[in-house]
Structures are given as structure tokens and as C-alpha cells.
């Protein structure tokens, strides 16, 4: 089974929550994954581009080198 657009936990969805929603996501291989909890949620813009604390667009709290903490 494959989805036309994206998949979230095995359920086909039209889009990941890139720029809106309570939890923000990024896509990898057609699957939606949640951003790291230390990433600041940015309204109308991408919050992260990967799962790690070093992939946040902005940190919710502090930055220690490349990582949000």
C-alpha cells in the first residue's frame, strides 16, 4: 500500500503539518514525522527539517552549539 501524498503513522494524509497545527512535522520518504520538542513552533513557516534538536529553524528555549536545549 502506498499513499498518494503522505503517510502519518500508517494513515494516508493529504499533507504533513509543516506550517500549522499543534505539533509540527517534516517529511521524509513520504512519511510525516514530528519535529523535536525543543523546536519553536513558527506560525506560517517550517519549524524543522529533521527529527533532531539540531534541525530546528528556531529553538523554543536555548541553543547549545547546533542543538536546541
SEMAR-378268 format. One record per residue: residue number from 1; x, y, z of N, C-alpha, C, CB in turn; residue in one letter. Coordinates in pm, 1 decimal, padded with zeros to 6 digits. Glycine has a CB too. Layout:
% residues N
<atom><n>NUM</n><n_east>X</n_east><n_north>Y</n_north><n_up>Z</n_up><ca_east>X</ca_east><ca_north>Y</ca_north><ca_up>Z</ca_up><c_east>X</c_east><c_north>Y</c_north><c_up>Z</c_up><cb_east>X</cb_east><cb_north>Y</cb_north><cb_up>Z</cb_up><res>A</res></atom>
...
***
This chain:
% residues 69
<atom><n>1</n><n_east>00084.1</n_east><n_north>-00118.2</n_north><n_up>00000.0</n_up><ca_east>00000.0</ca_east><ca_north>00000.0</ca_north><ca_up>00000.0</ca_up><c_east>00088.2</c_east><c_north>00123.9</c_north><c_up>00000.0</c_up><cb_east>-00095.4</cb_east><cb_north>00000.1</cb_north><cb_up>00121.4</cb_up><res>X</res></atom>
<atom><n>2</n><n_east>00056.0</n_east><n_north>00219.2</n_north><n_up>-00084.9</n_up><ca_east>00128.6</ca_east><ca_north>00345.5</ca_north><ca_up>-00083.6</ca_up><c_east>00027.6</c_east><c_north>00458.8</c_north><c_up>-00089.1</c_up><cb_east>00229.3</cb_east><cb_north>00354.3</cb_north><cb_up>-00202.3</cb_up><res>X</res></atom>
<atom><n>3</n><n_east>00065.1</n_east><n_north>00570.2</n_north><n_up>-00030.3</n_up><ca_east>-00023.2</ca_east><ca_north>00686.5</ca_north><ca_up>-00024.2</ca_up><c_east>00003.9</c_east><c_north>00779.8</c_north><c_up>-00142.1</c_up><cb_east>-00004.8</cb_east><cb_north>00761.8</cb_north><cb_up>00109.3</cb_up><res>X</res></atom>
<atom><n>4</n><n_east>-00097.8</n_east><n_north>00849.1</n_north><n_up>-00184.1</n_up><ca_east>-00084.6</ca_east><ca_north>00945.2</ca_north><ca_up>-00293.7</ca_up><c_east>00005.7</c_east><c_north>01061.5</c_north><c_up>-00253.6</c_up><cb_east>-00222.8</cb_east><cb_north>00997.7</cb_north><cb_up>-00336.1</cb_up><res>X</res></atom>
<atom><n>5</n><n_east>-00010.7</n_east><n_north>01109.2</n_north><n_up>-00130.4</n_up><ca_east>00066.1</ca_east><ca_north>01225.2</ca_north><ca_up>-00085.5</ca_up><c_east>00162.1</c_east><c_north>01186.7</c_north><c_up>00027.8</c_up><cb_east>-00028.8</cb_east><cb_north>01337.5</cb_north><cb_up>-00039.0</cb_up><res>X</res></atom>
<atom><n>6</n><n_east>00109.1</n_east><n_north>01178.0</n_north><n_up>00149.7</n_up><ca_east>00191.6</ca_east><ca_north>01149.5</ca_north><ca_up>00267.4</ca_up><c_east>00124.0</c_east><c_north>01045.0</c_north><c_up>00355.3</c_up><cb_east>00218.1</cb_east><cb_north>01278.4</cb_north><cb_up>00348.2</cb_up><res>X</res></atom>
<atom><n>7</n><n_east>00201.0</n_east><n_north>00987.5</n_north><n_up>00445.3</n_up><ca_east>00150.8</ca_east><ca_north>00892.0</ca_north><ca_up>00542.5</ca_up><c_east>00191.7</c_east><c_north>00938.7</c_north><c_up>00681.5</c_up><cb_east>00203.9</cb_east><cb_north>00748.5</cb_north><cb_up>00513.6</cb_up><res>X</res></atom>
<atom><n>8</n><n_east>00098.6</n_east><n_north>00927.8</n_north><n_up>00777.5</n_up><ca_east>00127.4</ca_east><ca_north>00960.4</ca_north><ca_up>00917.2</ca_up><c_east>00087.6</c_east><c_north>00839.2</c_north><c_up>01000.4</c_up><cb_east>00050.9</cb_east><cb_north>01090.9</cb_north><cb_up>00964.3</cb_up><res>X</res></atom>
<atom><n>9</n><n_east>00184.7</n_east><n_north>00770.7</n_north><n_up>01056.5</n_up><ca_east>00160.7</ca_east><ca_north>00651.3</ca_north><ca_up>01138.5</ca_up><c_east>00074.7</c_east><c_north>00548.9</c_north><c_up>01065.5</c_up><cb_east>00093.8</cb_east><cb_north>00690.2</cb_north><cb_up>01270.1</cb_up><res>X</res></atom>
<atom><n>10</n><n_east>00101.0</n_east><n_north>00528.1</n_north><n_up>00937.7</n_up><ca_east>00030.1</ca_east><ca_north>00428.3</ca_north><ca_up>00859.9</ca_up><c_east>-00102.7</c_east><c_north>00472.8</c_north><c_up>00801.8</c_up><cb_east>00007.6</cb_east><cb_north>00311.3</cb_north><cb_up>00942.9</cb_up><res>X</res></atom>
<atom><n>11</n><n_east>-00140.2</n_east><n_north>00600.4</n_north><n_up>00820.7</n_up><ca_east>-00265.1</ca_east><ca_north>00654.1</ca_north><ca_up>00767.0</ca_up><c_east>-00231.7</c_east><c_north>00755.3</c_north><c_up>00658.6</c_up><cb_east>-00351.9</cb_east><cb_north>00719.3</cb_north><cb_up>00879.3</cb_up><res>X</res></atom>
<atom><n>12</n><n_east>-00292.9</n_east><n_north>00742.9</n_north><n_up>00542.2</n_up><ca_east>-00269.1</ca_east><ca_north>00837.5</ca_north><ca_up>00432.5</ca_up><c_east>-00330.5</c_east><c_north>00973.5</c_north><c_up>00466.2</c_up><cb_east>-00327.9</cb_east><cb_north>00783.2</cb_north><cb_up>00299.4</cb_up><res>X</res></atom>
<atom><n>13</n><n_east>-00252.8</n_east><n_north>01078.6</n_north><n_up>00444.5</n_up><ca_east>-00298.6</ca_east><ca_north>01216.1</ca_north><ca_up>00469.4</ca_up><c_east>-00260.2</c_east><c_north>01302.9</c_north><c_up>00349.9</c_up><cb_east>-00237.0</cb_east><cb_north>01273.7</cb_north><cb_up>00602.0</cb_up><res>X</res></atom>
<atom><n>14</n><n_east>-00336.7</n_east><n_north>01410.5</n_north><n_up>00324.5</n_up><ca_east>-00306.0</ca_east><ca_north>01496.1</ca_north><ca_up>00210.0</ca_up><c_east>-00179.5</c_east><c_north>01579.4</c_north><c_up>00228.9</c_up><cb_east>-00421.9</cb_east><cb_north>01587.3</cb_north><cb_up>00182.9</cb_up><res>X</res></atom>
<atom><n>15</n><n_east>-00142.9</n_east><n_north>01608.9</n_north><n_up>00354.1</n_up><ca_east>-00026.1</ca_east><ca_north>01693.1</ca_north><ca_up>00380.5</ca_up><c_east>00024.6</c_east><c_north>01669.8</c_north><c_up>00522.2</c_up><cb_east>-00060.3</cb_east><cb_north>01842.1</cb_north><cb_up>00359.7</cb_up><res>X</res></atom>
<atom><n>16</n><n_east>00151.6</n_east><n_north>01693.2</n_north><n_up>00542.4</n_up><ca_east>00207.3</ca_east><ca_north>01694.1</ca_north><ca_up>00677.5</ca_up><c_east>00179.9</c_east><c_north>01831.7</c_north><c_up>00738.3</c_up><cb_east>00361.6</cb_east><cb_north>01661.6</cb_north><cb_up>00676.5</cb_up><res>X</res></atom>
<atom><n>17</n><n_east>00195.0</n_east><n_north>01841.1</n_north><n_up>00868.7</n_up><ca_east>00173.3</ca_east><ca_north>01969.1</ca_north><ca_up>00938.1</ca_up><c_east>00303.9</c_east><c_north>02049.5</c_north><c_up>00938.7</c_up><cb_east>00122.5</cb_east><cb_north>01945.4</cb_north><cb_up>01084.7</cb_up><res>X</res></atom>
<atom><n>18</n><n_east>00339.7</n_east><n_north>02100.4</n_north><n_up>00821.4</n_up><ca_east>00464.1</ca_east><ca_north>02176.1</ca_north><ca_up>00806.7</ca_up><c_east>00455.2</c_east><c_north>02313.6</c_north><c_up>00871.7</c_up><cb_east>00499.1</cb_east><cb_north>02191.1</cb_north><cb_up>00659.7</cb_up><res>X</res></atom>
<atom><n>19</n><n_east>00344.5</n_east><n_north>02384.6</n_north><n_up>00851.9</n_up><ca_east>00334.4</ca_east><ca_north>02525.5</ca_north><ca_up>00892.0</ca_up><c_east>00217.3</c_east><c_north>02555.6</c_north><c_up>00983.8</c_up><cb_east>00323.6</cb_east><cb_north>02611.1</cb_north><cb_up>00770.9</cb_up><res>X</res></atom>
<atom><n>20</n><n_east>00139.0</n_east><n_north>02456.0</n_north><n_up>01020.8</n_up><ca_east>00025.6</ca_east><ca_north>02480.3</ca_north><ca_up>01110.3</ca_up><c_east>-00003.4</c_east><c_north>02356.4</c_north><c_up>01192.7</c_up><cb_east>-00099.3</cb_east><cb_north>02521.7</cb_north><cb_up>01030.6</cb_up><res>X</res></atom>
<atom><n>21</n><n_east>-00079.5</n_east><n_north>02374.4</n_north><n_up>01298.9</n_up><ca_east>-00114.1</ca_east><ca_north>02263.9</ca_north><ca_up>01386.6</ca_up><c_east>-00039.6</c_east><c_north>02269.5</c_north><c_up>01518.4</c_up><cb_east>-00086.2</cb_east><cb_north>02133.5</cb_north><cb_up>01318.3</cb_up><res>X</res></atom>
<atom><n>22</n><n_east>-00089.9</n_east><n_north>02194.2</n_north><n_up>01615.7</n_up><ca_east>-00030.1</ca_east><ca_north>02193.2</ca_north><ca_up>01749.4</ca_up><c_east>00110.4</c_east><c_north>02134.4</c_north><c_up>01746.8</c_up><cb_east>-00118.1</cb_east><cb_north>02114.1</cb_north><cb_up>01846.4</cb_up><res>X</res></atom>
<atom><n>23</n><n_east>00128.3</n_east><n_north>02022.8</n_north><n_up>01679.6</n_up><ca_east>00261.7</ca_east><ca_north>01965.6</ca_north><ca_up>01662.4</ca_up><c_east>00302.7</c_east><c_north>01983.7</c_north><c_up>01516.8</c_up><cb_east>00265.0</cb_east><cb_north>01814.3</cb_north><cb_up>01703.8</cb_up><res>X</res></atom>
<atom><n>24</n><n_east>00426.2</n_east><n_north>02023.3</n_north><n_up>01494.5</n_up><ca_east>00476.7</ca_east><ca_north>02045.2</ca_north><ca_up>01358.6</ca_up><c_east>00553.3</c_east><c_north>01924.3</c_north><c_up>01312.5</c_up><cb_east>00565.6</cb_east><cb_north>02170.1</cb_north><cb_up>01351.8</cb_up><res>X</res></atom>
<atom><n>25</n><n_east>00557.8</n_east><n_north>01907.7</n_north><n_up>01180.7</n_up><ca_east>00618.4</ca_east><ca_north>01789.5</ca_north><ca_up>01123.5</ca_up><c_east>00712.2</c_east><c_north>01823.6</c_north><c_up>01008.6</c_up><cb_east>00511.5</cb_east><cb_north>01694.7</cb_north><cb_up>01076.3</cb_up><res>X</res></atom>
<atom><n>26</n><n_east>00789.2</n_east><n_north>01724.0</n_north><n_up>00971.0</n_up><ca_east>00870.5</ca_east><ca_north>01728.3</ca_north><ca_up>00849.9</ca_up><c_east>00842.2</c_east><c_north>01598.2</c_north><c_up>00775.6</c_up><cb_east>01025.7</cb_east><cb_north>01745.9</cb_north><cb_up>00882.1</cb_up><res>X</res></atom>
<atom><n>27</n><n_east>00876.5</n_east><n_north>01592.6</n_north><n_up>00649.8</n_up><ca_east>00852.1</ca_east><ca_north>01472.5</ca_north><ca_up>00570.4</ca_up><c_east>00983.7</c_east><c_north>01408.5</c_north><c_up>00529.2</c_up><cb_east>00767.9</cb_east><cb_north>01505.5</cb_north><cb_up>00446.3</cb_up><res>X</res></atom>
<atom><n>28</n><n_east>00983.8</n_east><n_north>01276.2</n_north><n_up>00531.5</n_up><ca_east>01099.7</ca_east><ca_north>01200.1</ca_north><ca_up>00486.3</ca_up><c_east>01047.1</c_east><c_north>01072.8</c_north><c_up>00420.1</c_up><cb_east>01198.3</cb_east><cb_north>01167.2</cb_north><cb_up>00605.8</cb_up><res>X</res></atom>
<atom><n>29</n><n_east>01076.8</n_east><n_north>01057.4</n_north><n_up>00294.0</n_up><ca_east>01031.2</ca_east><ca_north>00939.8</ca_north><ca_up>00221.0</ca_up><c_east>00880.8</c_east><c_north>00926.9</c_north><c_up>00214.6</c_up><cb_east>01087.6</cb_east><cb_north>00817.6</cb_north><cb_up>00282.6</cb_up><res>X</res></atom>
<atom><n>30</n><n_east>00808.6</n_east><n_north>01039.2</n_north><n_up>00209.7</n_up><ca_east>00663.1</ca_east><ca_north>01036.6</ca_north><ca_up>00201.5</ca_up><c_east>00593.3</c_east><c_north>01014.5</c_north><c_up>00334.5</c_up><cb_east>00621.4</cb_east><cb_north>00930.9</cb_north><cb_up>00107.3</cb_up><res>X</res></atom>
<atom><n>31</n><n_east>00668.0</n_east><n_north>01007.0</n_north><n_up>00444.3</n_up><ca_east>00612.8</ca_east><ca_north>00986.4</ca_north><ca_up>00578.0</ca_up><c_east>00626.6</c_east><c_north>01114.5</c_north><c_up>00659.5</c_up><cb_east>00683.6</cb_east><cb_north>00868.6</cb_north><cb_up>00649.3</cb_up><res>X</res></atom>
<atom><n>32</n><n_east>00523.2</n_east><n_north>01149.1</n_north><n_up>00737.8</n_up><ca_east>00526.1</ca_east><ca_north>01266.2</ca_north><ca_up>00826.1</ca_up><c_east>00583.5</c_east><c_north>01225.2</c_north><c_up>00961.8</c_up><cb_east>00383.1</cb_east><cb_north>01327.6</cb_north><cb_up>00842.8</cb_up><res>X</res></atom>
<atom><n>33</n><n_east>00677.6</n_east><n_north>01304.2</n_north><n_up>01011.5</n_up><ca_east>00736.9</ca_east><ca_north>01281.4</ca_north><ca_up>01142.8</ca_up><c_east>00732.0</c_east><c_north>01411.4</c_north><c_up>01222.0</c_up><cb_east>00883.3</cb_east><cb_north>01229.4</cb_north><cb_up>01130.3</cb_up><res>X</res></atom>
<atom><n>34</n><n_east>00717.4</n_east><n_north>01401.3</n_north><n_up>01354.1</n_up><ca_east>00711.8</ca_east><ca_north>01519.1</ca_north><ca_up>01440.2</ca_up><c_east>00849.7</c_east><c_north>01582.9</c_north><c_up>01454.2</c_up><cb_east>00656.5</cb_east><cb_north>01482.0</cb_north><cb_up>01578.2</cb_up><res>X</res></atom>
<atom><n>35</n><n_east>00850.0</n_east><n_north>01715.9</n_north><n_up>01463.0</n_up><ca_east>00973.1</ca_east><ca_north>01789.5</ca_north><ca_up>01493.0</ca_up><c_east>01013.0</c_east><c_north>01760.9</c_north><c_up>01637.1</c_up><cb_east>00954.6</cb_east><cb_north>01943.0</cb_north><cb_up>01469.8</cb_up><res>X</res></atom>
<atom><n>36</n><n_east>01138.3</n_east><n_north>01785.1</n_north><n_up>01668.4</n_up><ca_east>01189.1</ca_east><ca_north>01769.0</ca_north><ca_up>01804.5</ca_up><c_east>01114.1</c_east><c_north>01865.0</c_north><c_up>01898.1</c_up><cb_east>01343.6</cb_east><cb_north>01795.3</cb_north><cb_up>01809.9</cb_up><res>X</res></atom>
<atom><n>37</n><n_east>01085.4</n_east><n_north>01824.3</n_north><n_up>02022.3</n_up><ca_east>01010.9</ca_east><ca_north>01909.7</ca_north><ca_up>02115.8</ca_up><c_east>01079.6</c_east><c_north>02043.2</c_north><c_up>02147.9</c_up><cb_east>00988.1</cb_east><cb_north>01834.7</cb_north><cb_up>02243.6</cb_up><res>X</res></atom>
<atom><n>38</n><n_east>01210.4</n_east><n_north>02053.1</n_north><n_up>02128.4</n_up><ca_east>01281.3</ca_east><ca_north>02178.0</ca_north><ca_up>02158.2</ca_up><c_east>01276.5</c_east><c_north>02277.7</c_north><c_up>02041.7</c_up><cb_east>01426.3</cb_east><cb_north>02147.7</cb_north><cb_up>02193.3</cb_up><res>X</res></atom>
<atom><n>39</n><n_east>01211.2</n_east><n_north>02240.7</n_north><n_up>01932.0</n_up><ca_east>01196.0</ca_east><ca_north>02333.7</ca_north><ca_up>01820.2</ca_up><c_east>01080.8</c_east><c_north>02429.3</c_north><c_up>01848.3</c_up><cb_east>01172.2</cb_east><cb_north>02257.2</cb_north><cb_up>01687.4</cb_up><res>X</res></atom>
<atom><n>40</n><n_east>01104.1</n_east><n_north>02556.7</n_north><n_up>01824.6</n_up><ca_east>00998.0</ca_east><ca_north>02656.0</ca_north><ca_up>01842.8</ca_up><c_east>00898.3</c_east><c_north>02644.5</c_north><c_up>01728.1</c_up><cb_east>01056.7</cb_east><cb_north>02800.1</cb_north><cb_up>01850.3</cb_up><res>X</res></atom>
<atom><n>41</n><n_east>00770.5</n_east><n_north>02639.8</n_north><n_up>01762.6</n_up><ca_east>00664.6</ca_east><ca_north>02632.7</ca_north><ca_up>01662.0</ca_up><c_east>00650.3</c_east><c_north>02770.0</c_north><c_up>01597.3</c_up><cb_east>00529.0</cb_east><cb_north>02586.0</cb_north><cb_up>01725.3</cb_up><res>X</res></atom>
<atom><n>42</n><n_east>00670.2</n_east><n_north>02778.1</n_north><n_up>01467.2</n_up><ca_east>00665.2</ca_east><ca_north>02904.1</ca_north><ca_up>01394.5</ca_up><c_east>00537.6</c_east><c_north>02906.7</c_north><c_up>01310.7</c_up><cb_east>00791.8</cb_east><cb_north>02922.7</cb_north><cb_up>01304.9</cb_up><res>X</res></atom>
<atom><n>43</n><n_east>00452.0</n_east><n_north>03004.7</n_north><n_up>01333.4</n_up><ca_east>00327.3</ca_east><ca_north>03016.2</ca_north><ca_up>01258.3</ca_up><c_east>00355.5</c_east><c_north>03054.5</c_north><c_up>01113.8</c_up><cb_east>00234.1</cb_east><cb_north>03119.3</cb_north><cb_up>01323.4</cb_up><res>X</res></atom>
<atom><n>44</n><n_east>00302.0</n_east><n_north>02975.9</n_north><n_up>01021.2</n_up><ca_east>00314.2</ca_east><ca_north>03005.7</ca_north><ca_up>00879.8</ca_up><c_east>00449.3</c_east><c_north>02977.2</c_north><c_up>00818.4</c_up><cb_east>00282.3</cb_east><cb_north>03144.9</cb_north><cb_up>00858.1</cb_up><res>X</res></atom>
<atom><n>45</n><n_east>00536.8</n_east><n_north>02908.3</n_north><n_up>00891.3</n_up><ca_east>00668.5</ca_east><ca_north>02876.1</ca_north><ca_up>00838.2</ca_up><c_east>00711.1</c_east><c_north>02738.0</c_north><c_up>00886.8</c_up><cb_east>00772.2</cb_east><cb_north>02982.9</cb_north><cb_up>00879.8</cb_up><res>X</res></atom>
<atom><n>46</n><n_east>00809.9</n_east><n_north>02681.0</n_north><n_up>00821.6</n_up><ca_east>00860.3</ca_east><ca_north>02548.9</ca_north><ca_up>00857.4</ca_up><c_east>00932.9</c_east><c_north>02555.9</c_north><c_up>00991.4</c_up><cb_east>00954.4</cb_east><cb_north>02494.2</cb_north><cb_up>00747.2</cb_up><res>X</res></atom>
<atom><n>47</n><n_east>00904.9</n_east><n_north>02460.2</n_north><n_up>01079.8</n_up><ca_east>00961.6</ca_east><ca_north>02456.7</ca_north><ca_up>01214.1</ca_up><c_east>01091.2</c_east><c_north>02376.4</c_north><c_up>01220.7</c_up><cb_east>00861.0</cb_east><cb_north>02398.9</cb_north><cb_up>01310.6</cb_up><res>X</res></atom>
<atom><n>48</n><n_east>01102.1</n_east><n_north>02271.1</n_north><n_up>01138.5</n_up><ca_east>01222.0</ca_east><ca_north>02188.1</ca_north><ca_up>01138.5</ca_up><c_east>01236.2</c_east><c_north>02119.1</c_north><c_up>01003.3</c_up><cb_east>01217.1</cb_east><cb_north>02083.8</cb_north><cb_up>01252.8</cb_up><res>X</res></atom>
<atom><n>49</n><n_east>01353.4</n_east><n_north>02060.5</n_north><n_up>00981.3</n_up><ca_east>01373.7</ca_east><ca_north>01983.0</ca_north><ca_up>00858.7</ca_up><c_east>01431.7</c_east><c_north>01844.9</c_north><c_up>00889.2</c_up><cb_east>01466.4</cb_east><cb_north>02058.8</cb_north><cb_up>00762.7</cb_up><res>X</res></atom>
<atom><n>50</n><n_east>01409.6</n_east><n_north>01798.3</n_north><n_up>01011.7</n_up><ca_east>01455.8</ca_east><ca_north>01666.9</ca_north><ca_up>01054.7</ca_up><c_east>01410.4</c_east><c_north>01639.4</c_north><c_up>01196.1</c_up><cb_east>01607.8</cb_east><cb_north>01656.5</cb_north><cb_up>01044.8</cb_up><res>X</res></atom>
<atom><n>51</n><n_east>01447.4</n_east><n_north>01524.0</n_north><n_up>01250.3</n_up><ca_east>01396.7</ca_east><ca_north>01483.2</ca_north><ca_up>01381.1</ca_up><c_east>01482.7</c_east><c_north>01529.8</c_north><c_up>01498.7</c_up><cb_east>01385.0</cb_east><cb_north>01334.5</cb_north><cb_up>01385.2</cb_up><res>X</res></atom>
<atom><n>52</n><n_east>01605.9</n_east><n_north>01567.1</n_north><n_up>01474.9</n_up><ca_east>01696.7</ca_east><ca_north>01601.1</ca_north><ca_up>01584.1</ca_up><c_east>01682.8</c_east><c_north>01743.5</c_north><c_up>01633.9</c_up><cb_east>01836.4</cb_east><cb_north>01578.6</cb_north><cb_up>01541.1</cb_up><res>X</res></atom>
<atom><n>53</n><n_east>01740.5</n_east><n_north>01767.6</n_north><n_up>01750.1</n_up><ca_east>01739.8</ca_east><ca_north>01901.1</ca_north><ca_up>01809.7</ca_up><c_east>01830.5</c_east><c_north>01997.0</c_north><c_up>01733.6</c_up><cb_east>01782.9</cb_east><cb_north>01893.9</cb_north><cb_up>01955.6</cb_up><res>X</res></atom>
<atom><n>54</n><n_east>01905.9</n_east><n_north>01945.5</n_north><n_up>01637.5</n_up><ca_east>01993.0</ca_east><ca_north>02030.0</ca_north><ca_up>01556.3</ca_up><c_east>01930.3</c_east><c_north>02064.7</c_north><c_up>01421.1</c_up><cb_east>02126.6</cb_east><cb_north>01961.0</cb_north><cb_up>01534.7</cb_up><res>X</res></atom>
<atom><n>55</n><n_east>01803.0</n_east><n_north>02029.3</n_north><n_up>01400.8</n_up><ca_east>01735.8</ca_east><ca_north>02054.9</ca_north><ca_up>01272.9</ca_up><c_east>01625.7</c_east><c_north>02159.6</c_north><c_up>01284.5</c_up><cb_east>01677.3</cb_east><cb_north>01926.3</cb_north><cb_up>01218.6</cb_up><res>X</res></atom>
<atom><n>56</n><n_east>01618.4</n_east><n_north>02227.6</n_north><n_up>01398.8</n_up><ca_east>01514.7</ca_east><ca_north>02328.3</ca_north><ca_up>01422.8</ca_up><c_east>01545.2</c_east><c_north>02456.7</c_north><c_up>01345.9</c_up><cb_east>01502.5</cb_east><cb_north>02358.3</cb_north><cb_up>01573.5</cb_up><res>X</res></atom>
<atom><n>57</n><n_east>01440.3</n_east><n_north>02521.6</n_north><n_up>01298.0</n_up><ca_east>01455.3</ca_east><ca_north>02653.2</ca_north><ca_up>01237.3</ca_up><c_east>01490.8</c_east><c_north>02754.5</c_north><c_up>01345.9</c_up><cb_east>01325.5</cb_east><cb_north>02695.3</cb_north><cb_up>01162.6</cb_up><res>X</res></atom>
<atom><n>58</n><n_east>01419.9</n_east><n_north>02746.6</n_north><n_up>01459.9</n_up><ca_east>01448.4</ca_east><ca_north>02827.9</ca_north><ca_up>01578.9</ca_up><c_east>01427.4</c_east><c_north>02741.5</c_north><c_up>01701.5</c_up><cb_east>01358.0</cb_east><cb_north>02955.7</cb_north><cb_up>01584.6</cb_up><res>X</res></atom>
<atom><n>59</n><n_east>01498.0</n_east><n_north>02774.4</n_north><n_up>01808.3</n_up><ca_east>01485.7</ca_east><ca_north>02699.1</ca_north><ca_up>01932.9</ca_up><c_east>01373.3</c_east><c_north>02754.5</c_north><c_up>02019.1</c_up><cb_east>01617.4</cb_east><cb_north>02701.8</cb_north><cb_up>02010.2</cb_up><res>X</res></atom>
<atom><n>60</n><n_east>01300.8</n_east><n_north>02665.0</n_north><n_up>02087.0</n_up><ca_east>01195.5</ca_east><ca_north>02705.5</ca_north><ca_up>02178.8</ca_up><c_east>01254.9</c_east><c_north>02768.0</c_north><c_up>02304.9</c_up><cb_east>01107.1</cb_east><cb_north>02585.6</cb_north><cb_up>02215.2</cb_up><res>X</res></atom>
<atom><n>61</n><n_east>01375.1</n_east><n_north>02723.6</n_north><n_up>02342.3</n_up><ca_east>01437.6</ca_east><ca_north>02774.5</ca_north><ca_up>02464.7</ca_up><c_east>01576.6</c_east><c_north>02829.6</c_north><c_up>02435.9</c_up><cb_east>01445.7</cb_east><cb_north>02664.1</cb_north><cb_up>02571.0</cb_up><res>X</res></atom>
<atom><n>62</n><n_east>01676.6</n_east><n_north>02744.7</n_north><n_up>02435.5</n_up><ca_east>01814.3</ca_east><ca_north>02788.5</ca_north><ca_up>02419.2</ca_up><c_east>01885.9</c_east><c_north>02703.8</c_north><c_up>02315.1</c_up><cb_east>01888.5</cb_east><cb_north>02782.4</cb_north><cb_up>02552.5</cb_up><res>X</res></atom>
<atom><n>63</n><n_east>01996.2</n_east><n_north>02755.1</n_north><n_up>02263.6</n_up><ca_east>02079.3</ca_east><ca_north>02680.9</ca_north><ca_up>02169.0</ca_up><c_east>02215.2</c_east><c_north>02655.9</c_north><c_up>02233.4</c_up><cb_east>02094.5</cb_east><cb_north>02758.2</cb_north><cb_up>02033.7</cb_up><res>X</res></atom>
<atom><n>64</n><n_east>02260.3</n_east><n_north>02531.0</n_north><n_up>02225.0</n_up><ca_east>02391.7</ca_east><ca_north>02492.5</ca_north><ca_up>02274.2</ca_up><c_east>02467.0</c_east><c_north>02437.4</c_north><c_up>02153.4</c_up><cb_east>02382.8</cb_east><cb_north>02386.4</cb_north><cb_up>02392.7</cb_up><res>X</res></atom>
<atom><n>65</n><n_east>02550.3</n_east><n_north>02519.6</n_north><n_up>02092.2</n_up><ca_east>02615.1</ca_east><ca_north>02482.5</ca_north><ca_up>01966.2</ca_up><c_east>02507.1</c_east><c_north>02468.9</c_north><c_up>01859.5</c_up><cb_east>02697.2</cb_east><cb_north>02349.3</cb_north><cb_up>01980.7</cb_up><res>X</res></atom>
<atom><n>66</n><n_east>02500.7</n_east><n_north>02357.3</n_north><n_up>01790.6</n_up><ca_east>02398.6</ca_east><ca_north>02339.0</ca_north><ca_up>01687.0</ca_up><c_east>02266.1</c_east><c_north>02284.7</c_north><c_up>01740.4</c_up><cb_east>02450.8</cb_east><cb_north>02246.3</cb_north><cb_up>01581.1</cb_up><res>X</res></atom>
<atom><n>67</n><n_east>02258.6</n_east><n_north>02251.9</n_north><n_up>01871.1</n_up><ca_east>02140.9</ca_east><ca_north>02184.4</ca_north><ca_up>01927.4</ca_up><c_east>02054.8</c_east><c_north>02277.9</c_north><c_up>02011.4</c_up><cb_east>02184.3</cb_east><cb_north>02066.1</cb_north><cb_up>02011.9</cb_up><res>X</res></atom>
<atom><n>68</n><n_east>01923.5</n_east><n_north>02257.9</n_north><n_up>02000.3</n_up><ca_east>01828.9</ca_east><ca_north>02328.6</ca_north><ca_up>02087.6</ca_up><c_east>01814.8</c_east><c_north>02249.1</c_north><c_up>02216.0</c_up><cb_east>01689.4</cb_east><cb_north>02348.1</cb_north><cb_up>02018.2</cb_up><res>X</res></atom>
<atom><n>69</n><n_east>01816.6</n_east><n_north>02320.3</n_north><n_up>02328.0</n_up><ca_east>01806.0</ca_east><ca_north>02255.5</ca_north><ca_up>02459.5</ca_up><c_east>01705.6</c_east><c_north>02328.0</c_north><c_up>02546.3</c_up><cb_east>01942.6</cb_east><cb_north>02251.0</cb_north><cb_up>02529.6</cb_up><res>X</res></atom>
***
